[in-house]
Amino acid sequence: MFLTWGLEAANGESGANVDLAVLKIFRIFRIFRALRPLRIIARARGLRILVATLMSSVKPVLNTVGIALSVFAVFGVLGMQLMSGKMNFCSDNHVYKKEECVGTSEDGTPMMWMTQPINFDNIFMAVRALFVIATQDDWPGQFRLSNACFAHKCIW
């Protein structure tokens, strides 16, 4: 800012033709202001130890995630073999077969054959379903969907 102000003042007094657009490239150096908090880490011994511990834990955490994903993939393939394409439903709750899910329902809405939000149709959805079950995030809902699939809504 002071550099451009000084050059404008010099430009105005001497009449020289200085292109100030070239100096705007120095605005990029403002990005380095974001690195100022790193100086605190460099000075504080406790924070250095904390950051070093976090960095050293990255490799074991990635190993654990890799093992979990491989187990999910194996059981995902098993789930795909058992339930691929079988966790579908009709938008009308009284219709259980795909062949009967045509036309409109009693309230006038068109009936559609849809897939459950969490299913085993492909490996990505299977791993996602297993992740939901493993993290116990709405696993009762997933349990009900799979039970409904095997009770009377599935087409074998």
Order of alpha helices (4+ residues) and beta strands (2+ residues): alpha-alpha-alpha-alpha-beta-beta-alpha-alpha
